[in-house]
């Protein structure tokens, strides 16, 4: 224990050197800005700025990139809340309640809660990281394809509870997301599939951003245009004010969510450690469990502060968690850490357990810088809230074309293919119509993110067991996860049967909550 | 068109889409392939089947009038609400077509920076009824900021179409710095 404190202190002497401190602050600011752009997340920020780091020594480089990563994780919430467009897949769950809060004129509250929850998630996870790194990495290392698939199933099972009350539409939404994720080349045989008459644009698959920006960007804008017309041209993006009194209340309200934020931090951290799971399912799970834990679960989806705190705490914690297998085992836990790992190799470091002994300055400097990055990201984020709110006050007819411009860029940038921009427009229009008919769209977006991870996990598991599905139930970790997932999955059906038996066959009409 | 009618049409359209996905997935093996595991088409095929099943479920709910949407006889668009949505959707479609062309008649598009100002002028003037000063200023500032941020700072090159030659001197200038 003392040894860890000694090493951490040594790490702080690296992280707090003026030059490295400056890198942390600049990195956080740049990350916050990139994360706040719809469609650009931590992975874009780290990927785009990786070449810049060849100018500084490895400690500085990793500190800079980690700060960008952190800043972007904070920033992702900003576009989720302000525009209703998740800045990255990790912030999808933040839109569920952050957006309704902003629409009710409480964007400042949502942003403050998101920032503070991120800080709690980040800080708790860094502390966990510091003390429990090696043993936890070994647990995660035993996870194979069956465990991964069980985790995915758990994530999908929580969707069923998230999509409002219409079960058929929720299931449809999940399945279409998973099918769209399968478009492109079959990962095992390399054969093209679902390319719809040899349209070459489908060969590279459908990037999740195309669907996400289509639905949350273009679809949301069309929706807002209509709402705007209903309101007689008055802006739907309601104003938010920022005063000292309000900020104090916001902080007080955040402190009331401490249980859920702490839960999100622990959950996010452990999900983040598992390679290939990462922050998106972590945030989603935290949202679902937060709903279960809340005293007022019916407020979820309509602007519950706990619905912002849970996923934001979890996604930041998961981003720290995903660095654990990267540093200790050389296995990236997320796309962003995969790029960081690539960077480490370029800087001449050998990732793996030996890194802790061969380059302690690097490892502990990074860990210490995570503490610092967390603090600066919080401060910068809070300071920028007035600027984010100012953006809201622009007339809608100026803001809307700016957002649509960002959508066009965001749809084009990942693949540099106009085909994807057309596809995004199509998804936007269809998504808008589906939303008008109460189809939940969030599960589709989450499914397209998880699809490419879930399919190989399932196929590899079945290959290991020669087609015997019991492999998911007989393994130490996969079994319990799978059982919980199945219970969650069949919960609505069981509830329906229960209600019918009690209500004499008369079913209550699903509530209006599915509309938002 | 009422919401109820739209629900039926959407349910039918999505059912057809699901069946189409099933047919296309079945081009690859959908069953167990010895020594390979589940075939390449299995995952999308069975998920498309689930899609079709949920569409049938939605249609059954429609027939039995279960749920608020299936009972909603109010119009899908209230009078006057359809036009703005249609205009924005169309403007966006035309804008995308102008950026990269649609592969007809050798038209390769006027590029992002050609189409975007036109889109912005349309939106601000027709949809927003802003003054010409605000309109023109926005139509100039946004593409310039986009160019500086994405192309120069982040190195994300946007499609230029036939306007490409106009950008060569700008690039030459920037990379000479």
Interface residues (C-beta under 8 A of the other chain):
Chain A: X48 X165 X166 X167 X168 X169 X171 X172 X175 X176 X178 X179 X182 X186 X188 X189 X191 X193 X194 X196 X218 X221 X222 X225 X226 X228 X229 X230 X395 X396 X397 X398 X400 X401 X402 X404 X405 X408 X409 X412 X413 X416 X418 X421 X422 X425 X429 X432 X433 X434 X436 X437 X438 X439 X455 X458 X459 X460 X462 X463 X467 X507 X509 X510 X512
Chain B: X3 X6 X7 X10 X14 X21 X24 X25 X27 X28 X32 X36 X37 X38 X40 X41 X43 X44 X47 X48 X50 X51 X54 X55 X57 X58 X61 X66 X67 X68 X69 X71 X76 X77 X78 X80 X81 X83 X84 X85 X88 X89 X92 X93 X95 X96 X99 X100 X112 X116 X119 X120 X123 X124 X127 X128 X129 X130 X134 X138 X142 X146 X150 X154 X155 X156 X157 X158 X159
